Amino acid sequence: MSIIWILVIIAVAAAPLVSALPTEAQRYEARIRDHAMQSGLLVKLATPPDVPARFRMRCDCNLVAYRLRRATPDPLFTESVLAVKSDSRWVSVPLEKDLADLMPTVPDGAYIAELSEFTVTLYWDEKGDTEAVDCVASALRSFLNYRGFE
């Protein structure tokens, strides 16, 4: 009988420790974000920029900002320039110019691209593996050469 009480006490003591272990989803996020940081990207849990409703951006998910810092600030960007994935195609904001030829291959979960003076950013739902992170990194590096989405 005393063995049962000892096992109960051990179980009660170990329960908080077991509940503090990361879940499979948390381990996946950590692995993806670690790979992104090793690739030179900044991962930020930032609120995506406001996109006008007319762009019909269909994303009910949480987007994570993957950023690449510019080596030197680009003074051409007095304010941020956006491109969004609207109805499965990339378009510029606010002119709605089709960017199919301009946009590099990015993972399906990417919905917003932003160019600013100090960074280039891709807002992504983090669905995919390390190869998808490599696609995001490649896209961000190509964005460094863009002077806008027009």
Secondary structure as UniProt FT lines:
FT   HELIX           2..19
FT   HELIX           24..38
FT   TURN            39..40
FT   STRAND          42..44
FT   HELIX           53..55
FT   STRAND          64..69
FT   TURN            75..76
FT   STRAND          81..86
FT   TURN            87..88
FT   STRAND          89..93
FT   TURN            94..95
FT   TURN            100..102
FT   TURN            108..109
FT   STRAND          110..115
FT   STRAND          119..124
FT   HELIX           130..143
FT   TURN            144..145
//
